[in-house]
Amino acid sequence: MKLQQRLFTRMYKKAPSAESLAWHRDDPVPLLTKAVAGRPSGGRALDLGCGTGLDAVYLAQQGYEVTAVDFVADALAATQERAASVGVSVDCSEGDVINVDVSGPFDIVLDSGCLHHIPKNNIAAYRERIDEWLGPSSDYVLVHFAHRSRIPVPKGPNHLDRAQATALFAPLELKDYDELFYDVPLPMGKMRAGVYWFQNTRR
Ligand SMILES: C[S@@+](CC[C@H](N)C(=O)[O-])C[C@H]1O[C@@H](n2cnc3c(N)ncnc32)[C@H](O)[C@@H]1O
């Protein structure tokens, strides 16, 4: 098991509840709800690094056929439990987003907090997978730390600033940008995340 996967596995094992995880939110990603509102209803959605499934379940409730990927089995179990508790279904795939066996195209792809844990030497492969998964007119919503923590954290999250993220995902068109704030345990502390709504304008 790779280091990042071991670290996340331990975090899920130690967490007394989904709400106690540092990245917990009560509501779906704001620009995800905006992207959903702007689309015809239904279709296929993919949640990369789904965690305990808040966004995956939201997408299923909006009528999407949802595939949720995470490399931690406990995260997928929590996603299944959340889906069952509200009577929707989410198809869970356990694996690394870089090589997990999941085929597109998807109408919406979400990455909330996964890309900044991808090792730098795999960013190009991640970018290729996004192209593989997006159909024409699909939306890609990304939540990504907007700055590094003040104290350098060894093996801590990677970070692309807004210009770098926009350049990485070109020629996808940036439809909107927002920010979210997280209180991550020290040494990281208060973190700001950029929220990007990209659209594949290819038709
Ligand atoms: C910061 S959490 C965010 C969880 C969820 N998306 C949310 O916003 O609440 C990042 C999640 O991505 C998963 N993850 C990180 N790197 C991954 C990778 N390379 N492949 C699959 N899952 C990964 C972790 O296990 C964790 O559940």
The ligand as an ORCA input file, in Angstrom:
! r2SCAN-3c Opt
* xyz 0 1
  C      -9.631     15.236      1.495
  S     -10.578     13.765      1.274
  C     -12.033     14.415      0.476
  C     -13.197     13.470      0.498
  C     -14.464     13.952     -0.224
  N     -14.256     14.122     -1.647
  C     -14.959     15.249      0.380
  O     -14.845     16.302     -0.253
  O     -15.477     15.196      1.505
  C      -9.690     13.009     -0.073
  C     -10.210     11.619     -0.409
  O      -9.545     11.173     -1.585
  C      -9.081      9.853     -1.401
  N      -7.890      9.741     -2.263
  C      -6.742     10.472     -2.204
  N      -5.914     10.143     -3.197
  C      -6.554      9.173     -3.917
  C      -6.209      8.429     -5.076
  N      -5.028      8.599     -5.695
  N      -7.097      7.533     -5.557
  C      -8.284      7.329     -4.932
  N      -8.662      8.008     -3.823
  C      -7.812      8.916     -3.322
  C      -8.825      9.710      0.092
  O      -8.898      8.378      0.546
  C      -9.963     10.580      0.663
  O     -11.121      9.830      0.892
*
